[in-house]
């Protein structure tokens, strides 16, 4: 698969090339070139990188329009050293990225189901049994309440809508597994 075909025409600029193909990666230049995606066995893997959420959502929408099979992965995989337990790390990153408001609202806007994509990837890799443990850990983190004793107020790290959606997320994961 030609990586240049993954870059939409409206992303290409003749005067300021922000999207380029470098080696095996499609890269976006913010301050430095940041890897956005790569291909392996004709499947595109997109890095869910919090540094460039708008570009990730744009390329996701473009790949949906092209009808190309794609999954998401963690930016840690772009490190040549790699990671030890990649399946567990990727599932955790899927769930944490789902809770990031830029990705949560961005994927809602383009009507893309990140959780369905995660379930398809876990079925492909035969690692669905790792989802429940990761969900429980991330759910605790998302619903952690902080108290400011000085002002006598409570606050959370995540929006209320995301916290409420996360409460029933495991049920949605199981439904997507059945479908």
N, C-alpha and C positions, 0 to 999 in steps of 0.2 A: 504494500500500500504506500502510495506517495504521500509523504507528510505535508507537502505543499498544498495538497488538495484539502487538508483539514483547516487551513487558514481561509476564512471567507474573503471574498473580494473586497468588501467594504472595510476590512481590517488592514488591507495592504495600502501603504502610503509610499509614494515615490520619494518624497522629501524627508520623511522621518520614519524609517522602518522600525516599528515597535514589535512586530511579529516576525520572527525568522525561524528557519529550520537550521539547527546546529547539531551535527552528529545524528543521534537517534531521537532527539527531542524537538518538539515545537516549543519555542521560547517566546516570552513576552518581556520587553524591556521596560522596567519601571525605573529603578536606579541602576540596577544591573540586570542581566538577562536571567529570568526566572523560568525554570522548566514548567511547562503547562501540561503537556501530554506526550505520550510515546505509544508505539504500536508493538504488539507481540502476538504472533499467530493471527494476523488480520483482525485483532481486537484492539480498540483504542482504550488506553488507560489514562484518565485525567487525574492530575494531582489536585486534591481539594486543599488548596493553599489559601489561608486566611489573609495573606498579603495582597492578593489580587482577586477578590470575590466577583467583581463585575466582569472581569475577563473570563473567569471560569464559567459563569452563567451564560455569557455570550457564546462561548465555544460549545457549551452543552446544547444550547438551542440550535446552533448550526449543525451539530452532529445528529440531533433529532430530525431536522429537516432533510439531511442527507440519507437518513435511514441506516446509519452505521451502528453496529453493535459496540457499546462502550460501557466501561465500568470506572469507578473511582478508586483512587489509592491515596496513600499518605505521601507527603513530600519527602519523608524520611527515605523512601526507596530511591530517590534520585542521588542519594549519597552513595558513592562507590563502595563504602564499607558495608552498607546494607543493614538489615535488622535481623534479630534472632528469630522471633516468632511472628512472621509477617501476617499470618491470617488473623491472629488475635489483635494485632496492632491495627490492621486495616479496618476490622469491624468496629473497634473502639473509635477510630478516626471518623468513620461514617457517622456514628451516633453523636460524637462531639460536634461534627460539622453540621449535622441536622439541627443542633441546638444553637448554632451561631446565627444571630438574627439576620446577617447579610445573606447567608445561604437559605435560611428558613423562609424569609419573605421573597427572596429572589427566585427560588425554585417554585414557590407558590405563584408568582407572577407569570412565569412561563409554563405553568401547569405541568411540572415535572415531579414525579414521585421518587425521591431519593431512597426511601425505605424499600420500595419495590425493587429498585436497582441493586440495593444491598442484598436483598433476599435472593435475587437471581445470581449474584456473584457467589454467595455462600453455597447455593446449590451446585454451581459449576465447580467450586473448589472442595465440595463435600466437608464443609466446616460449620454447618448450621448450629451444631451443638454448642458452639462458643458464644452464640448471640445472647443467650439468657444471662450468663454471668456478666458480660460486658454491659448489657442493658441495666442490670441492677446497680452496678458501680456508677455508671454515668447518671442514672436517675437520682441517686443520692447526691451526687455533685450538683446537679441542676436544681434540686429542691432545697439546697442548703440555705438556711435563713441566717442572716447576720443581724446583730442588734447593736445599735449605736446607743449606748447607755447615756451618753452626754446629752443627746437630743431626744432620747426616749423614743426612737423610731426603729422599725424593722425594715430591712431591705434584702433583696435577692440579687444575684449576679445575672439572672436571665429574666426576660420579659414574662409577664403573667400568661400570655397566650402560648408561649413556648412551653412553660411549665405545665400548663393544663393539657396541652397536646401530648406531652411526654408521658403523662399519667396513663393514657390509653395506648401508648405506642406499641407495647409488646403484643397487645391484642391485634393491632394492625399488622405487625410482623408475622404473627401466626396465620392470619387471614391471607396475607400475600404468599405464604408458604404453601397453603392449600391451593390457591389459584395458580 
